[in-house]
Amino acid sequence: MKKSLIILTIIGVLTVSCEKPQKDVAIISTQFGDMVVEFFDESAPKHVESFKAHAESGYYNGSIFHRIIPGFMIQGGDPNTKGDDDSKYGMGGYSGKYFGIGDESDSTTWMVPAEFNDLKHKHGILSMARSQDPNSGGSQFFVCAGDIPHLDGNYTVFGQVIEGNPIIDQIVNSPRNEKDLPNQRIEMQVRLEKRDK
């Protein structure tokens, strides 16, 4: 009996110790394909937490990339873009969690405080859009379509595309109007997935 118990204990320890550590990644799916994003949890924990909360709730699903500028970035994450009134595009969104900014009882007022860091805005970087107020990050984000050093230290970098970089270039080079809105809707579905570290 003791031998059986010891063997089962050893097998249990080996099973637990052989499991690889995992991390969350986001999959941003579009008609052009998928972009896989890894997060910089240590550099911008609140931004990562907010984005993950929105991904888990389906908040981003059906919204579009509403602003595309070649050599600069593709921007999305505004729930207003689920509708047809493009005069409201770029005006909506709020944090996925209360971080002390806004009215705690009204989630539509929540914002993410700035978490500026040393990470550089280069092709594939995921960063938070905001107004002139550094503490006004909501749900809108952008993916860099080039190196953008003038944004370094002024916008919060919180992730990067690790698979699907050509998708960024396909989106940013899509035909667009004078407001940088793509001529055709580029919808996204966003989900989280576990990957080995």
Buried (B, 14 or more C-beta within 10 A) or exposed (E): EEEEEEEEEEEEEEEEEEEEEEEBBBBBBBEBEBBBBBBBBEBBEBBBBBBBBBBEEEBBBBBBBBBBBBEBBBBBBBBBBBEEEBEBBBEBBBBBBBBEBBEEEEEEBBBBBBBBBEBBBBBBBBBBBBEEEBBBBBBBBBBBBBBBEEBBBEBBBBBBBEBBBEBBBBBBEBEBEEEBBBEEBBBBBBBBEEBEE
